[in-house]
């Protein structure tokens, strides 16, 4: 009896996290759209000065492309301040950047992590809107205009852009899985924002009001998440605009992607402690529910539930002696084994040029949950530094 109780608990956590919560969001946002509740048009003519802020550590291979992309964005050049902080770089990145006019480059020899570089560089920002972006991502031409249009609403304190994975036919399991994951994540984030507020932003592209930036602990792992959610804690909304997006290639393979996911999971645990006040529904209301459903469950209970579910299900079937071919527990156990078989096939076929990339999605799904558990242990062992080894991406050396 106790095993069946745990079975249903684990199943509920997984179903609610990946299907239930998105479905509830879909229903509520659909009702809001039908009645046009809380609708407020943005002012597209809003054109403040902005700062395009990039931190870079040994990124010489991406400098030319990123700078050219920045200069080609559709926004008055006289209203854009370009700031690069290159602390710790020893591959010639600062020297390459110094060759470009209009760039303000700030460099220190010591490498103290991205958050330290952001805290240090923010003092040089003169514009009221700061747009953060990574060196290895490229923004669409209208990105700045789409972002600043959101800030015409005084309730908006942060704007999250969309992250898009550039996929190619010959890409590996990482590309197929990562691309699918971010499409799903972007859909949920869009509904979060339509309901109340997006739950965090991604470092590839997000923006804040300069006046709302508060110095963040230098050892922070998920700088984008902490910065954006602390702004939400102060009563501002995080807008989401898929029309402003950053493109990057997928991780070279699942092994490289796991480096990112383990780090993100460790950062997620750190964020849970630093944003623990957000779990108070009496103070933050709907935002607490969004935060718990969208992030907390994914970082904690869902990964554990995924692997314990098949274990408990197997024990239940074993105790029943595999009796009853139509028995729910036996049938569900068979479906789980089939899912893990597909994941194993994805592992075996990784990096082979197959068109049926759907085979890689189970492999990626299992891998990121395994990485999440690794990240939890890494955080509590204190093994995840603020500065970290970059994952290799498709098309990079």
C-alpha positions as a Markdown table, in Angstrom:
| # | Residue | x | y | z |
|---|---|---|---|---|
| 1 | Unk | 0.0 | 0.0 | 0.0 |
| 2 | Unk | 2.8 | 2.4 | 0.9 |
| 3 | Unk | 4.6 | 1.7 | -2.4 |
| 4 | Unk | 1.5 | 2.6 | -4.4 |
| 5 | Unk | 1.1 | 5.8 | -2.4 |
| 6 | Unk | 4.7 | 6.8 | -3.4 |
| 7 | Unk | 4.0 | 5.7 | -6.9 |
| 8 | Unk | 1.1 | 8.2 | -7.2 |
| 9 | Unk | 3.0 | 10.9 | -5.5 |
| 10 | Unk | 6.0 | 10.6 | -7.9 |
| 11 | Unk | 3.6 | 10.4 | -10.9 |
| 12 | Unk | 1.7 | 13.4 | -9.8 |
| 13 | Unk | 4.8 | 15.5 | -9.4 |
| 14 | Unk | 6.0 | 14.7 | -12.9 |
| 15 | Unk | 2.6 | 15.1 | -14.5 |
| 16 | Unk | 1.9 | 18.4 | -12.8 |
| 17 | Unk | 5.4 | 19.8 | -13.5 |
| 18 | Unk | 5.5 | 19.1 | -17.2 |
| 19 | Unk | 1.8 | 18.9 | -18.2 |
| 20 | Unk | -0.5 | 20.1 | -15.4 |
| 21 | Unk | 1.1 | 23.4 | -14.7 |
| 22 | Unk | 1.4 | 24.4 | -18.4 |
| 23 | Unk | -2.2 | 23.3 | -19.0 |
| 24 | Unk | -3.5 | 25.4 | -16.1 |
| 25 | Unk | -1.5 | 28.4 | -17.5 |
| 26 | Unk | -3.0 | 27.7 | -21.0 |
| 27 | Unk | -6.5 | 27.8 | -19.6 |
| 28 | Unk | -6.1 | 30.9 | -17.5 |
| 29 | Unk | -4.3 | 32.9 | -20.1 |
| 30 | Unk | -6.9 | 31.8 | -22.6 |
| 31 | Unk | -9.6 | 33.2 | -20.4 |
| 32 | Unk | -7.7 | 36.4 | -19.9 |
| 33 | Unk | -7.3 | 36.9 | -23.6 |
| 34 | Unk | -11.0 | 36.1 | -24.3 |
| 35 | Unk | -12.1 | 38.8 | -21.9 |
| 36 | Unk | -9.1 | 41.0 | -22.7 |
| 37 | Unk | -8.4 | 41.4 | -19.0 |
| 38 | Unk | -5.5 | 43.6 | -17.9 |
| 39 | Unk | -4.6 | 44.5 | -21.5 |
| 40 | Unk | -2.1 | 47.4 | -21.9 |
| 41 | Unk | -0.6 | 48.3 | -25.2 |
| 42 | Unk | 3.1 | 49.1 | -25.3 |
| 43 | Unk | 4.3 | 52.3 | -26.9 |
| 44 | Unk | 6.4 | 51.3 | -29.9 |
| 45 | Unk | 7.7 | 54.9 | -30.3 |
| 46 | Unk | 9.4 | 54.7 | -26.9 |
| 47 | Unk | 13.1 | 55.2 | -27.6 |
| 48 | Unk | 15.3 | 55.7 | -24.5 |
| 49 | Unk | 19.1 | 55.4 | -24.4 |
| 50 | Unk | 20.2 | 51.8 | -23.9 |
| 51 | Unk | 23.4 | 50.0 | -22.9 |
| 52 | Unk | 24.4 | 46.8 | -24.6 |
| 53 | Unk | 26.3 | 45.1 | -21.9 |
| 54 | Unk | 28.5 | 42.0 | -22.6 |
| 55 | Unk | 30.8 | 40.1 | -20.3 |
| 56 | Unk | 33.5 | 38.0 | -22.1 |
| 57 | Unk | 36.1 | 35.5 | -20.9 |
| 58 | Unk | 38.5 | 34.3 | -23.6 |
| 59 | Unk | 36.0 | 34.7 | -26.4 |
| 60 | Unk | 38.3 | 35.9 | -29.3 |
| 61 | Unk | 36.7 | 33.5 | -31.8 |
| 62 | Unk | 33.3 | 35.2 | -31.3 |
| 63 | Unk | 34.3 | 38.9 | -31.0 |
| 64 | Unk | 34.1 | 39.9 | -34.7 |
| 65 | Unk | 30.7 | 38.3 | -35.2 |
| 66 | Unk | 29.2 | 39.6 | -32.0 |
| 67 | Unk | 30.5 | 43.2 | -32.5 |
| 68 | Unk | 29.2 | 43.3 | -36.1 |
| 69 | Unk | 25.9 | 41.9 | -35.0 |
| 70 | Unk | 25.6 | 44.6 | -32.3 |
| 71 | Unk | 26.3 | 47.4 | -34.7 |
| 72 | Unk | 23.7 | 46.1 | -37.2 |
| 73 | Unk | 20.8 | 46.2 | -34.7 |
| 74 | Unk | 17.9 | 48.5 | -35.6 |
| 75 | Unk | 18.3 | 51.3 | -33.1 |
| 76 | Unk | 19.9 | 54.8 | -33.3 |
| 77 | Unk | 23.6 | 54.3 | -32.8 |
| 78 | Unk | 23.9 | 57.5 | -30.8 |
| 79 | Unk | 21.5 | 56.1 | -28.2 |
| 80 | Unk | 23.4 | 52.9 | -27.7 |
| 81 | Unk | 26.3 | 52.6 | -25.2 |
| 82 | Unk | 28.4 | 49.5 | -25.9 |
| 83 | Unk | 30.1 | 48.1 | -22.8 |
| 84 | Unk | 32.3 | 45.0 | -22.7 |
| 85 | Unk | 33.9 | 43.6 | -19.4 |
| 86 | Unk | 36.6 | 41.1 | -20.1 |
| 87 | Unk | 38.0 | 40.3 | -16.7 |
| 88 | Unk | 40.4 | 37.4 | -16.6 |
| 89 | Unk | 40.7 | 37.1 | -20.4 |
| 90 | Unk | 44.3 | 36.2 | -21.5 |
| 91 | Unk | 43.6 | 35.1 | -25.1 |
| 92 | Unk | 43.7 | 38.6 | -26.7 |
| 93 | Unk | 40.0 | 39.3 | -26.3 |
| 94 | Unk | 40.5 | 42.8 | -24.8 |
| 95 | Unk | 43.0 | 43.8 | -27.5 |
| 96 | Unk | 40.7 | 42.7 | -30.3 |
| 97 | Unk | 37.8 | 44.7 | -28.8 |
| 98 | Unk | 40.0 | 47.8 | -28.4 |
| 99 | Unk | 40.3 | 48.0 | -32.2 |
| 100 | Unk | 36.6 | 48.8 | -32.6 |
| 101 | Unk | 35.3 | 52.4 | -32.2 |
| 102 | Unk | 32.3 | 53.1 | -30.0 |
| 103 | Unk | 33.1 | 50.2 | -27.6 |
| 104 | Unk | 34.0 | 50.8 | -23.9 |
| 105 | Unk | 36.2 | 48.0 | -22.8 |
| 106 | Unk | 36.9 | 47.4 | -19.1 |
| 107 | Unk | 39.5 | 44.8 | -18.2 |
| 108 | Unk | 41.1 | 43.3 | -15.1 |
| 109 | Unk | 43.7 | 40.6 | -15.1 |
| 110 | Unk | 42.1 | 38.6 | -12.4 |
| 111 | Unk | 39.3 | 36.2 | -13.1 |
| 112 | Unk | 36.7 | 36.5 | -10.4 |
| 113 | Unk | 33.6 | 35.2 | -12.1 |
| 114 | Unk | 30.8 | 36.7 | -14.3 |
| 115 | Unk | 28.8 | 38.2 | -11.5 |
| 116 | Unk | 31.8 | 40.1 | -10.2 |
| 117 | Unk | 32.4 | 41.4 | -13.7 |
| 118 | Unk | 28.7 | 42.5 | -13.9 |
| 119 | Unk | 28.9 | 44.2 | -10.5 |
| 120 | Unk | 32.0 | 46.1 | -11.6 |
| 121 | Unk | 30.9 | 47.0 | -15.0 |
| 122 | Unk | 27.4 | 48.3 | -14.1 |
| 123 | Unk | 29.0 | 51.5 | -12.6 |
| 124 | Unk | 30.0 | 52.6 | -16.1 |
| 125 | Unk | 26.4 | 52.4 | -17.5 |
| 126 | Unk | 24.9 | 55.7 | -18.3 |
| 127 | Unk | 21.7 | 54.6 | -20.0 |
| 128 | Unk | 18.4 | 54.0 | -18.1 |
| 129 | Unk | 18.0 | 50.5 | -19.8 |
| 130 | Unk | 20.7 | 47.8 | -19.7 |
| 131 | Unk | 20.5 | 44.9 | -22.1 |
| 132 | Unk | 22.7 | 41.9 | -21.2 |
| 133 | Unk | 23.8 | 39.5 | -23.8 |
| 134 | Unk | 26.4 | 36.7 | -24.1 |
| 135 | Unk | 29.3 | 36.8 | -26.6 |
| 136 | Unk | 28.4 | 33.6 | -28.4 |
| 137 | Unk | 24.8 | 34.6 | -29.2 |
| 138 | Unk | 23.5 | 36.8 | -32.0 |
| 139 | Unk | 20.5 | 39.0 | -31.7 |
| 140 | Unk | 17.8 | 39.6 | -34.2 |
| 141 | Unk | 17.7 | 43.0 | -35.9 |
| 142 | Unk | 14.6 | 44.3 | -34.0 |
| 143 | Unk | 15.7 | 43.0 | -30.6 |
| 144 | Unk | 16.4 | 46.3 | -28.9 |
| 145 | Unk | 13.2 | 47.9 | -30.2 |
| 146 | Unk | 11.1 | 45.0 | -29.0 |
| 147 | Unk | 12.7 | 45.1 | -25.6 |
| 148 | Unk | 12.4 | 48.9 | -25.0 |
| 149 | Unk | 8.8 | 48.8 | -26.1 |
| 150 | Unk | 8.1 | 46.7 | -23.1 |
| 151 | Unk | 9.6 | 49.2 | -20.8 |
| 152 | Unk | 7.1 | 51.8 | -21.9 |
| 153 | Unk | 4.9 | 50.1 | -19.3 |
| 154 | Unk | 6.1 | 51.4 | -15.9 |
| 155 | Unk | 5.2 | 48.1 | -14.2 |
| 156 | Unk | 7.9 | 46.3 | -16.1 |
| 157 | Unk | 11.2 | 46.1 | -14.4 |
| 158 | Unk | 12.9 | 43.4 | -16.4 |
| 159 | Unk | 12.4 | 42.1 | -20.0 |
| 160 | Unk | 13.3 | 38.5 | -20.9 |
| 161 | Unk | 14.2 | 37.8 | -24.5 |
| 162 | Unk | 13.9 | 34.4 | -26.1 |
| 163 | Unk | 16.7 | 31.9 | -26.5 |
| 164 | Unk | 16.7 | 30.0 | -29.7 |
| 165 | Unk | 18.8 | 27.0 | -30.7 |
| 166 | Unk | 20.1 | 26.9 | -34.2 |
| 167 | Unk | 19.6 | 23.4 | -35.5 |
| 168 | Unk | 21.1 | 21.7 | -38.5 |
| 169 | Unk | 20.2 | 18.4 | -40.1 |
| 170 | Unk | 23.6 | 16.9 | -39.1 |
| 171 | Unk | 23.3 | 18.0 | -35.5 |
| 172 | Unk | 23.6 | 15.5 | -32.6 |
| 173 | Unk | 21.3 | 14.4 | -29.8 |
| 174 | Unk | 22.2 | 17.6 | -27.9 |
| 175 | Unk | 20.8 | 19.8 | -30.6 |
| 176 | Unk | 17.5 | 17.8 | -31.0 |
| 177 | Unk | 16.9 | 17.7 | -27.3 |
| 178 | Unk | 18.1 | 21.2 | -26.5 |
| 179 | Unk | 16.0 | 22.7 | -29.3 |
| 180 | Unk | 12.9 | 20.9 | -28.2 |
| 181 | Unk | 13.4 | 21.8 | -24.6 |
| 182 | Unk | 13.8 | 25.5 | -25.3 |
| 183 | Unk | 10.7 | 25.6 | -27.6 |
| 184 | Unk | 8.7 | 24.1 | -24.7 |
| 185 | Unk | 10.3 | 26.4 | -22.1 |
| 186 | Unk | 9.7 | 29.5 | -24.3 |
| 187 | Unk | 6.0 | 28.5 | -24.6 |
| 188 | Unk | 5.6 | 28.2 | -20.8 |
| 189 | Unk | 7.5 | 31.4 | -20.2 |
| 190 | Unk | 5.3 | 33.3 | -22.6 |
| 191 | Unk | 2.2 | 32.1 | -20.7 |
| 192 | Unk | 3.8 | 32.9 | -17.3 |
| 193 | Unk | 4.3 | 36.5 | -18.5 |
| 194 | Unk | 0.8 | 36.8 | -19.9 |
| 195 | Unk | -0.7 | 35.6 | -16.6 |
| 196 | Unk | 1.4 | 37.7 | -14.3 |
| 197 | Unk | 5.2 | 37.7 | -14.7 |
| 198 | Unk | 7.8 | 35.5 | -16.4 |
| 199 | Unk | 9.8 | 33.5 | -13.9 |
| 200 | Unk | 13.3 | 34.6 | -14.5 |
| 201 | Unk | 15.3 | 35.5 | -17.6 |
| 202 | Unk | 18.1 | 33.8 | -19.6 |
| 203 | Unk | 21.6 | 35.4 | -19.8 |
| 204 | Unk | 21.7 | 35.1 | -23.5 |
| 205 | Unk | 19.3 | 38.1 | -23.7 |
| 206 | Unk | 17.6 | 40.1 | -20.9 |
| 207 | Unk | 17.2 | 43.7 | -19.9 |
| 208 | Unk | 16.5 | 45.7 | -16.7 |
| 209 | Unk | 16.0 | 49.2 | -15.7 |
| 210 | Unk | 19.4 | 50.5 | -14.6 |
| 211 | Unk | 17.9 | 52.0 | -11.4 |
| 212 | Unk | 16.7 | 48.6 | -10.2 |
| 213 | Unk | 20.1 | 46.9 | -10.3 |
| 214 | Unk | 21.4 | 45.9 | -6.9 |
| 215 | Unk | 24.8 | 44.4 | -6.3 |
| 216 | Unk | 24.6 | 40.6 | -6.3 |
| 217 | Unk | 26.8 | 38.2 | -4.3 |
| 218 | Unk | 30.0 | 37.6 | -6.4 |
| 219 | Unk | 29.7 | 33.8 | -6.0 |
| 220 | Unk | 26.3 | 33.8 | -7.6 |
| 221 | Unk | 26.0 | 31.0 | -10.2 |
| 222 | Unk | 22.8 | 32.0 | -12.0 |
| 223 | Unk | 23.3 | 35.7 | -12.3 |
| 224 | Unk | 20.4 | 36.2 | -14.8 |
| 225 | Unk | 17.9 | 34.4 | -12.6 |
| 226 | Unk | 18.8 | 36.1 | -9.4 |
| 227 | Unk | 18.9 | 39.6 | -10.9 |
| 228 | Unk | 15.5 | 39.2 | -12.6 |
| 229 | Unk | 13.7 | 37.5 | -9.7 |
| 230 | Unk | 14.9 | 40.0 | -7.2 |
| 231 | Unk | 13.4 | 42.7 | -9.4 |
| 232 | Unk | 10.2 | 40.7 | -9.3 |
| 233 | Unk | 10.4 | 40.5 | -5.5 |
| 234 | Unk | 10.2 | 44.3 | -5.5 |
| 235 | Unk | 6.8 | 44.3 | -7.1 |
| 236 | Unk | 7.8 | 44.8 | -10.8 |
| 237 | Unk | 6.9 | 42.4 | -13.6 |
| 238 | Unk | 9.2 | 40.5 | -15.8 |
| 239 | Unk | 7.9 | 40.8 | -19.4 |
| 240 | Unk | 8.7 | 38.3 | -22.0 |
| 241 | Unk | 9.1 | 39.1 | -25.7 |
| 242 | Unk | 9.7 | 36.3 | -28.2 |
| 243 | Unk | 10.2 | 38.9 | -30.9 |
| 244 | Unk | 13.6 | 39.7 | -29.3 |
| 245 | Unk | 15.7 | 36.6 | -29.4 |
| 246 | Unk | 19.2 | 35.4 | -29.2 |
| 247 | Unk | 20.4 | 32.6 | -31.4 |
| 248 | Unk | 23.2 | 30.1 | -30.5 |
| 249 | Unk | 24.3 | 26.7 | -31.6 |
| 250 | Unk | 23.6 | 23.7 | -29.5 |
| 251 | Unk | 26.1 | 22.0 | -27.2 |
| 252 | Unk | 28.6 | 19.9 | -29.2 |
| 253 | Unk | 27.1 | 16.7 | -27.6 |
| 254 | Unk | 25.1 | 15.6 | -24.6 |
| 255 | Unk | 28.3 | 15.3 | -22.5 |
| 256 | Unk | 29.0 | 19.0 | -23.0 |
| 257 | Unk | 25.4 | 19.9 | -22.4 |
| 258 | Unk | 25.5 | 18.0 | -19.1 |
| 259 | Unk | 28.3 | 20.4 | -18.0 |
| 260 | Unk | 25.8 | 23.3 | -18.3 |
| 261 | Unk | 22.9 | 21.4 | -16.7 |
| 262 | Unk | 24.9 | 20.3 | -13.7 |
| 263 | Unk | 26.0 | 23.9 | -13.2 |
| 264 | Unk | 22.5 | 25.2 | -13.7 |
| 265 | Unk | 21.1 | 22.7 | -11.2 |
| 266 | Unk | 23.7 | 23.7 | -8.6 |
| 267 | Unk | 22.8 | 27.3 | -9.3 |
| 268 | Unk | 19.2 | 26.5 | -8.9 |
| 269 | Unk | 19.8 | 25.1 | -5.4 |
| 270 | Unk | 21.7 | 28.2 | -4.5 |
| 271 | Unk | 18.9 | 30.4 | -5.9 |
| 272 | Unk | 16.3 | 28.5 | -3.8 |
| 273 | Unk | 18.1 | 29.6 | -0.6 |
| 274 | Unk | 18.7 | 33.1 | -1.8 |
| 275 | Unk | 15.2 | 33.6 | -3.0 |
| 276 | Unk | 13.5 | 31.7 | -0.2 |
| 277 | Unk | 11.2 | 34.6 | 0.6 |
| 278 | Unk | 9.6 | 34.1 | -2.8 |
| 279 | Unk | 8.0 | 30.9 | -1.4 |
| 280 | Unk | 5.7 | 33.0 | 0.8 |
| 281 | Unk | 2.4 | 33.1 | -1.0 |
| 282 | Unk | 0.9 | 35.5 | 1.5 |
| 283 | Unk | 3.4 | 38.1 | 0.3 |
| 284 | Unk | 3.9 | 37.3 | -3.3 |
| 285 | Unk | 0.7 | 35.6 | -4.2 |
| 286 | Unk | 0.6 | 34.2 | -7.8 |
| 287 | Unk | 4.3 | 34.7 | -8.3 |
| 288 | Unk | 5.0 | 32.2 | -5.5 |
| 289 | Unk | 2.8 | 29.6 | -7.3 |
| 290 | Unk | 4.6 | 30.3 | -10.6 |
| 291 | Unk | 8.0 | 30.1 | -9.1 |
| 292 | Unk | 7.3 | 26.9 | -7.2 |
| 293 | Unk | 5.6 | 25.2 | -10.2 |
| 294 | Unk | 8.0 | 26.3 | -12.9 |
| 295 | Unk | 11.3 | 26.3 | -11.2 |
| 296 | Unk | 11.4 | 24.7 | -7.7 |
| 297 | Unk | 9.8 | 21.5 | -8.8 |
| 298 | Unk | 12.0 | 21.1 | -11.9 |
| 299 | Unk | 15.1 | 21.7 | -9.8 |
| 300 | Unk | 14.3 | 19.4 | -6.9 |
| 301 | Unk | 11.4 | 17.0 | -6.8 |
| 302 | Unk | 10.9 | 16.3 | -10.5 |
| 303 | Unk | 14.4 | 14.8 | -11.2 |
| 304 | Unk | 14.2 | 12.6 | -8.1 |
| 305 | Unk | 10.6 | 11.5 | -9.0 |
| 306 | Unk | 11.6 | 10.5 | -12.5 |
| 307 | Unk | 14.0 | 7.8 | -11.4 |
| 308 | Unk | 12.2 | 6.7 | -8.2 |
| 309 | Unk | 9.0 | 6.2 | -10.2 |
| 310 | Unk | 10.4 | 3.5 | -12.3 |
| 311 | Unk | 12.0 | 1.9 | -9.3 |
| 312 | Unk | 8.9 | 1.8 | -7.2 |
| 313 | Unk | 6.8 | 0.8 | -10.2 |
| 314 | Unk | 9.1 | -2.1 | -10.8 |
| 315 | Unk | 8.9 | -3.3 | -7.2 |
| 316 | Unk | 5.1 | -3.1 | -7.3 |
| 317 | Unk | 5.0 | -5.3 | -10.5 |
| 318 | Unk | 7.6 | -7.7 | -9.0 |
| 319 | Unk | 5.5 | -8.1 | -5.8 |
| 320 | Unk | 2.4 | -8.8 | -7.9 |
| 321 | Unk | 4.3 | -11.5 | -9.8 |
| 322 | Unk | 3.7 | -9.8 | -13.2 |
| 323 | Unk | 0.1 | -11.0 | -13.1 |
| 324 | Unk | -2.6 | -9.4 | -15.2 |
| 325 | Unk | -1.4 | -8.2 | -18.6 |
| 326 | Unk | -3.9 | -5.4 | -18.5 |
| 327 | Unk | -3.0 | -4.3 | -15.0 |
| 328 | Unk | -2.3 | -0.5 | -14.8 |
| 329 | Unk | 1.0 | -0.8 | -12.9 |
| 330 | Unk | 2.3 | -3.5 | -15.3 |
| 331 | Unk | 1.2 | -1.5 | -18.4 |
| 332 | Unk | 2.7 | 1.7 | -17.0 |
| 333 | Unk | 5.9 | -0.1 | -16.1 |
| 334 | Unk | 6.2 | -1.4 | -19.7 |
| 335 | Unk | 5.7 | 2.2 | -21.0 |
| 336 | Unk | 8.5 | 3.4 | -18.8 |
| 337 | Unk | 10.8 | 0.7 | -19.9 |
| 338 | Unk | 10.0 | 1.6 | -23.5 |
| 339 | Unk | 10.8 | 5.2 | -22.8 |
| 340 | Unk | 14.2 | 4.3 | -21.3 |
| 341 | Unk | 14.8 | 2.0 | -24.3 |
| 342 | Unk | 14.4 | 5.0 | -26.5 |
| 343 | Unk | 16.7 | 7.0 | -24.2 |
| 344 | Unk | 19.3 | 4.2 | -24.5 |
| 345 | Unk | 18.9 | 4.2 | -28.3 |
| 346 | Unk | 19.5 | 7.9 | -28.3 |
| 347 | Unk | 22.7 | 7.4 | -26.3 |
| 348 | Unk | 23.9 | 4.7 | -28.7 |
| 349 | Unk | 23.0 | 6.7 | -31.8 |
| 350 | Unk | 24.4 | 10.0 | -30.5 |
| 351 | Unk | 26.3 | 12.0 | -33.0 |
| 352 | Unk | 25.1 | 9.8 | -35.9 |
| 353 | Unk | 23.5 | 11.7 | -38.7 |
| 354 | Unk | 19.9 | 10.6 | -38.5 |
| 355 | Unk | 16.8 | 12.5 | -39.5 |
| 356 | Unk | 14.6 | 10.9 | -36.8 |
| 357 | Unk | 15.8 | 13.3 | -34.1 |
| 358 | Unk | 12.7 | 12.6 | -32.0 |
| 359 | Unk | 14.7 | 9.5 | -30.9 |
| 360 | Unk | 17.1 | 11.8 | -29.0 |
| 361 | Unk | 14.4 | 13.7 | -27.0 |
| 362 | Unk | 14.0 | 10.8 | -24.4 |
| 363 | Unk | 17.8 | 10.6 | -24.1 |
| 364 | Unk | 18.1 | 14.3 | -23.5 |
| 365 | Unk | 15.2 | 14.3 | -21.0 |
| 366 | Unk | 16.8 | 11.6 | -18.9 |
| 367 | Unk | 20.2 | 13.2 | -19.2 |
| 368 | Unk | 19.2 | 16.6 | -17.9 |
| 369 | Unk | 17.3 | 15.0 | -14.9 |
| 370 | Unk | 20.4 | 13.0 | -14.1 |
| 371 | Unk | 22.4 | 16.2 | -14.3 |
| 372 | Unk | 20.0 | 18.0 | -12.0 |
| 373 | Unk | 20.6 | 15.4 | -9.3 |
| 374 | Unk | 24.4 | 15.7 | -9.8 |
| 375 | Unk | 24.0 | 19.5 | -9.5 |
| 376 | Unk | 22.1 | 19.1 | -6.2 |
| 377 | Unk | 24.9 | 17.0 | -4.7 |
| 378 | Unk | 27.6 | 19.3 | -6.2 |
| 379 | Unk | 26.0 | 22.4 | -4.5 |
| 380 | Unk | 25.8 | 20.8 | -1.1 |
| 381 | Unk | 29.4 | 19.6 | -1.4 |
| 382 | Unk | 30.4 | 23.2 | -2.3 |
| 383 | Unk | 32.1 | 22.1 | -5.5 |
| 384 | Unk | 30.5 | 24.5 | -8.0 |
| 385 | Unk | 32.5 | 27.7 | -8.4 |
| 386 | Unk | 31.1 | 31.0 | -9.7 |
| 387 | Unk | 33.6 | 30.9 | -12.6 |
| 388 | Unk | 33.1 | 27.7 | -14.6 |
| 389 | Unk | 34.4 | 25.8 | -17.6 |
| 390 | Unk | 32.5 | 26.7 | -20.8 |
| 391 | Unk | 30.7 | 24.0 | -22.7 |
| 392 | Unk | 31.8 | 23.4 | -26.3 |
| 393 | Unk | 29.2 | 24.2 | -28.9 |
| 394 | Unk | 28.5 | 22.8 | -32.3 |
| 395 | Unk | 30.6 | 24.5 | -34.9 |
| 396 | Unk | 33.3 | 25.5 | -32.3 |
| 397 | Unk | 36.8 | 24.0 | -32.0 |
